[in-house]
Amino acid sequence: MVGAFCELSNDDGAWMVTTLGTVSVDRSSQNLQIICKKEGMTDGIFSVESKTKNMAWGNILFGGIIGAGVDVGNGAAFDYPSLIVIKMEKITRSTD
């Protein structure tokens, strides 16, 4: 859908984008909250789960606690999907 205004947020900040645009967000251990709005459509509200990257476990084994702590602190140990689909539906008005 073209022209929906979306706000994405986690504990690291908030980002805005108008669809079909793209936006880069800071990774976090917290889920990414998304709210999209467009006139004539229901709001699209979605929470995207933050997942620990596989490389984070390797860093714990080979980089030790300090390396793992750095990755957790700067968000490098976490990831969100690169493509997120938000469901919005056209609002139908009753003719009663």
C-alpha positions in Angstrom: 0.0 0.0 0.0 1.4 3.4 -1.0 1.1 6.4 1.2 0.6 5.0 4.7 2.5 6.8 7.5 4.2 4.4 9.8 6.0 5.0 13.1 8.4 2.4 14.4 9.8 2.4 17.9 11.8 0.5 20.4 13.7 1.4 23.6 16.5 2.9 21.3 14.4 5.5 19.5 11.6 6.2 17.0 11.6 6.3 13.2 9.1 7.4 10.7 8.5 6.3 7.1 5.8 6.6 4.4 5.1 3.4 2.5 6.5 2.1 0.1 9.7 3.6 1.7 12.4 2.0 3.8 13.9 3.0 7.1 16.8 1.8 9.1 16.2 1.2 12.8 18.6 0.7 15.7 18.5 -2.9 16.8 17.6 -3.7 20.4 16.7 -6.6 22.7 13.2 -5.0 22.8 10.5 -5.8 20.3 9.9 -3.2 17.5 6.5 -1.6 17.8 4.9 -0.4 14.5 1.8 1.7 14.0 0.7 2.6 10.4 -2.1 5.0 9.5 -3.8 6.0 6.3 -7.1 7.8 5.8 -9.9 5.4 4.9 -8.0 2.4 6.3 -7.9 0.7 9.7 -4.7 1.3 11.6 -2.0 -1.3 11.2 -0.6 -2.2 14.6 2.1 -4.8 14.9 4.9 -5.9 17.3 8.0 -7.4 15.7 10.0 -9.8 17.9 13.6 -9.0 18.5 15.7 -12.2 18.0 19.2 -13.0 19.1 21.5 -13.5 16.2 23.3 -16.9 15.9 26.7 -15.0 15.8 26.0 -13.8 19.4 26.3 -17.3 20.7 29.7 -17.7 18.9 30.9 -14.5 20.4 30.1 -15.7 23.9 32.2 -18.9 23.2 35.1 -17.2 21.4 34.9 -13.6 22.4 34.1 -14.1 26.0 31.8 -12.1 28.3 33.3 -8.8 27.3 32.6 -9.3 23.5 29.1 -10.5 24.3 28.5 -7.6 26.6 29.5 -5.1 23.9 27.2 -6.8 21.3 24.3 -6.7 23.7 24.9 -3.1 24.7 25.1 -1.8 21.1 22.3 -4.0 19.7 24.6 -6.0 17.4 23.5 -9.2 19.0 19.9 -8.7 18.0 18.0 -8.5 14.7 14.6 -7.8 13.2 13.3 -9.2 9.9 14.3 -7.2 6.9 10.8 -7.2 5.5 7.8 -6.6 7.7 4.2 -6.7 6.4 1.5 -4.8 8.3 -2.2 -5.7 7.7 -4.6 -2.8 7.1 -8.1 -3.0 5.7 -10.3 -0.5 3.9 -13.0 1.0 6.2 -16.5 0.4 4.9 -19.2 2.8 5.9 -22.7 1.6 6.6 -25.4 3.2 4.4 -28.1 2.8 7.1 
